[in-house]
Amino acid sequence: MLHEILKHLKKGGHSLINSELNVINRLGEFIVEIFAIVIAVTISIWFHNINENRHKKAEIHEYLEQINEDLSKDMYRIDYCINGLYDQRNTYNLFLKNNDSLIQKININKISRVIFDFHPNTGSYESIIYGGKTNYIKDIILRRLLFEYYIDKINLISSISNLYEKNNDEIFHDLTYREDFYSKNKNLFLRKIDNNKSLIENNFLPELKLTKNKVKEIQDRIRKYNN
């Protein structure tokens, strides 16, 4: 490209100093060479933009495929958390029946020590954000859905999860390391159980189900975008 530009500039310069041509012809040939340079540069920029857009499209396609795989793993983890929380709620209900003989039969391990904190796979999305490639995704709705999931939803669930785990740790500790706690502090213990059960039913499970729907929506959008 540079060679072609120099060639036309040189030719245009010669036209200006060509004594065999009159002034009008000199200017005419010079303008023709300048116009040729403009056309050549324009075409070059056009091809460059096409190649760059193809590269960006291929790059974001790969990132979105990786995100789609991450979301499938997240979906598995969400289902695991939901099922575990249902089991936990059922155990809490046994305690809340306030039947001492029934409570004595409950295995302490039913106050689950499984960590339900949901940590999504964020690596691929972070690569897009920190690499300044967000605008490569031309689907504005998809960009919004990804932001809502990786920023808003995850932070909300993390806050709920932390509170749940804190409460559950206290319950487990009371039952495990304070043998007489239940008999002496029955109402307090049951209140802790009821509070965490309410947290499961009113906050944790609903948000996980909404997040699951959000993941499905994003995956559908990614499939349509990449096809």
N, C-alpha and C positions, 0 to 999 in steps of 0.2 A: 504493500500500500504506500509506504513512504517513497519507494522508488518511483511509483506512478505519479505521485504528487510532485516530486522533484523534476520529473521529466516534463510534466505539463507547465510547471513554473519556468523551467529553463526555456521551453518552447515559447511561452508567452513573453518572456523577457527578450528573446531574440526578435519576436514580432515588433516590439516597441522600438527597437534600434535598427530595424531593417530599412535601410535607405531606399531600397527598391520599391517600397510601398508608401502610399500617401498616408497621412495622419489617420484618416477614417478607417482605412484598411488595417493599419497597425492596431488601432484600438479594437477593431472588430475581432481580429485574430486573438488579441490578448483576452478579450471578454470571453471568447469561445473556450480558451484554455482554462480560465478561471471557473467557468461554468462546468467544464469537464471535471475539474478538481472537486467542486461542490457535489456533483452527482456521485463521484467515486466515494467521497467521504460519507455521504448519506447512505449509500448502499452498504458500505462497510459497517457503519453503525447499526444499520437495520439487521444485517446478518449476525453481528455481535450480540445484539439484544435477543434475537431468536435463540441463539446458542446458550446465552446466559439464562433465559427463561426455561429452556429445556433442562438445563443443569439444576436450576432451583426446583423445578417440578419433580425431577427424579430424586433429588435430595430429600424434599419434604415427603415424597411418597414413601421413601424408605423409613423416615422417622415415624410417620403415621402407622406404618405396618408394625414397627416396634412398639408403639404406644398401644396398638390394638392387642398385641400379644401380652403386654403388661396388664391391660384391662381384663383380659381373660383370667390371668392369675389373681387379679384383684377380686374378680367375681367369685372365684373359688373361696377366697379368704372371707368375703362378705357372707357367703352361704354358711361357712364354718362358724362364723361369729353368731349369725342368726340362730342356727340350730343349737349352739351352746347356750345362748341366752334363753331360749325356750326351756331347755333343761334346767337352767338355773332358776328360772321363774317357777317351774313346777316344784323344785325343792323348797323354795321360799314359801310356796303355798302350803306345803306340809307343815312347816314351822308355824305358819299363821293360823292353822287349824287349832293351835293351842292345846294339843293333846299330848300330855307329858309322856305317856307310854309310847305313843307314835314317834315322838321326837327322839326318844332314847334309841330307837331302832334305826334312825337315819345315820348312814355312814358319813363321817366327818368329811370325807373327800367329795361328797356331793356339794359342799360349799366350794365350788370349783376354784381351783388354783390356776386354771387356764387363763392366760392373758388374752382378753378380747380386744385389746387395743388394735385398731386397724391401721396398718402402715402400707400405703399403696406404693407401687413401683413407680418412682418419679423420674428416673434417670433420663429417659428419652425426652420427656416433656421439658425437663430442665435444660437439656442440650439445645432445644429449640429456643427457649427463653434467653439463656445466657449467650447463645450464639447469634442473637439478634435476627432469628429466622421466623419470628411469629408472622410477619407480613407475607411470608412465602405461602401461607395458607390463605387461599383466596376466598374460601367459604367463611364469611364473617360469623355465621351461626355456629359453625364448628369451632372457631376460635373462642367464642363466648362460652360454649359448653365445656371446652377443655379448661378454661380459666375457672369456671364455676366449680368444676369437679376437683381440680388439683389445688385450688386455693381455698374457696369458700367451704365446700363440703367437708374436705379433709380436716380443716381447722375446727369446724364445728363438732365433728365426730370425735376428734382427739380430745376436745374439752369434756365432752360427755363421758368418754371412756376413762379419762383420768379420774373424774369424780366417782364413777362406778367402781373402779379398781381400788380407790382409797377406801370407800365404804366396805367393799368386799373383804379387803385385807383386815379391817377392824373386826368384822364378823368372824372371819376365819381364826384370827388371833384369839378372840374371846373364847371360842369353842375349844381351841387346841391347847392353849397355854394357861387358861384360867378355868380349872376344872369346876369350880363352884360358881362361875360367873352366871350361868343360865339360871341356876336355882335361886340365886340371891338377887339377880337383876333381870328377871324375866321380862318385865314390861319394857325396860330399856332395850333389851336385846331384840324383842319382837318389833319395836319401833324402828330399829336399824334395818331389820329385815324388810319391813313394810316400805321404808323409804327407798331402799335399793330396788325392790320389786316395782315400785312406781316409776323409778328412773328407767328401768328396763322397758316397761309398758308404754310410758308416755314420751320418752325421749330416745333411748338407745335403739330399740327395735324400729320405730317409725323412721328414724333418720337413716338407718342401714337399708331399709327397704326403698326409701327414696333414692339413696345413693346407688342401689342396684339398678333401679330404673334409669338413673342418669347414665350409668355405664352402658346399658343396652342402647340408649339413645345415641351416645357418642360412637359406639361401635357401628351402628347402622349408618351413621353419618360418614364415618371414615370409609366404610365399604363403598358407599355411593360416590364419595369424592375420589377415591383411588381407581374406580372402574371407568 
